[in-house]
C-alpha cells in the first residue's frame, strides 16, 4: 500500500472514530487500499469509484490524485459495517436497491457528519 493510501486510510479511521455507530471502533489492522482502475471498467462496476471487500478497499484512482478522503471514508465505513453485521449486510445488498440500501445511506451519512465545513 502506498504512503498516500495509508495516510488516507488513517484520516478516514479518525473521522469514523468520532461516530458512535457500532459498539467497537473500526479496525484498520490488515486493511489494504488497492488502486485497480481496470476493475472499474467491468460493466457492473463502471458506475463506482470505490468498492469495499472484507479487508480491502478498491479504488479507481489513487488517494489524493482522483480519490477523495470522503470516498475512502465511505468505503471504510462499509468495512466497519461488515465488522459488526457482515451477514445482514450481504443479505441486504442482495435484496435492496442501491440508493435505498440502509448501509449505503449510513455510509453517506457518516461522510456528511465528518466532513469539514463548507
C-alpha positions in Angstrom: 0.0 0.0 0.0 1.3 3.4 -0.9 2.1 6.0 1.7 -0.7 8.2 0.3 -3.2 5.3 0.6 -2.0 4.6 4.2 -2.4 8.2 5.1 -5.9 8.4 3.6 -6.9 5.3 5.5 -5.7 6.8 8.8 -7.6 10.0 8.1 -10.8 8.0 7.4 -10.3 6.0 10.5 -10.0 9.2 12.6 -13.2 10.5 11.0 -15.2 7.4 11.8 -13.8 7.2 15.3 -15.8 10.4 16.0 -19.0 8.5 15.4 -20.9 6.1 17.6 -22.5 3.8 15.1 -21.2 0.4 16.4 -20.0 -0.9 19.8 -16.4 -1.0 18.8 -14.4 1.4 16.7 -13.4 0.4 13.1 -10.4 -1.8 13.0 -7.9 -1.0 10.2 -5.3 -3.6 11.0 -4.8 -5.6 7.9 -6.9 -3.3 5.8 -5.4 -2.6 2.3 -6.2 0.2 -0.1 -5.6 -1.0 -3.7 -5.9 1.0 -6.8 -7.3 -1.1 -9.7 -8.6 1.1 -12.5 -9.2 -1.8 -14.9 -11.6 -3.4 -12.4 -13.9 -0.4 -12.7 -14.2 -0.9 -16.5 -16.3 -4.0 -15.8 -20.0 -3.4 -16.7 -21.3 -3.9 -13.1 -18.6 -1.7 -11.6 -18.4 1.2 -14.1 -20.6 3.5 -12.0 -18.5 3.2 -8.9 -15.3 5.0 -7.9 -14.6 2.6 -5.0 -15.6 -0.7 -3.6 -15.2 -2.5 -0.3 -14.4 -6.2 0.2 -13.8 -7.8 3.6 -10.5 -6.1 4.4 -9.7 -4.3 1.2 -10.8 -1.0 -0.3 -10.6 -1.0 -4.1 -10.3 2.4 -5.7 -10.5 3.5 -9.3 -7.9 6.3 -8.8 -5.2 6.8 -6.2 -5.9 8.7 -3.0 -5.1 12.4 -3.4 -4.9 12.0 -7.2 -8.6 11.4 -8.0 -10.0 9.6 -5.0 -11.1 11.8 -2.2 -10.9 11.3 1.6 -14.7 11.3 1.5 -14.6 8.2 -0.8 -12.1 6.4 1.4 -14.2 7.2 4.5 -17.3 5.9 2.8 -15.6 2.6 1.8 -14.0 2.2 5.3 -17.5 2.7 6.8 -18.6 -0.3 4.8 -15.7 -2.3 6.3 -16.8 -1.2 9.7 -20.4 -2.3 9.0 -19.1 -5.6 7.9 -17.0 -6.0 11.1 -20.3 -5.8 13.0 -23.1 -7.1 10.7 -21.4 -9.0 7.8 -24.2 -11.5 7.0 -27.0 -9.0 7.4 -25.1 -6.6 5.2 -24.7 -9.2 2.5 -28.3 -10.1 2.6 -29.4 -6.5 2.5 -27.2 -5.8 -0.6 -28.8 -8.8 -2.3 -32.4 -7.7 -1.6 -32.3 -3.8 -1.6 -31.8 -1.3 -4.3 -28.5 0.6 -4.0 -30.0 4.1 -3.3 -32.4 2.7 -0.6 -29.8 0.4 1.0 -29.6 1.3 4.7 -25.8 0.5 4.7 -25.2 2.9 1.8 -27.3 5.5 3.5 -25.3 5.1 6.7 -22.0 5.4 4.9 -23.2 8.5 3.1 -24.4 9.9 6.5 -21.0 9.1 8.1 -19.2 11.1 5.4 -21.6 14.0 5.7 -21.3 14.0 9.5 -17.5 14.0 9.4 -16.9 16.4 6.5 -15.2 19.7 7.3 -17.1 23.0 6.9 -18.1 24.1 3.5 
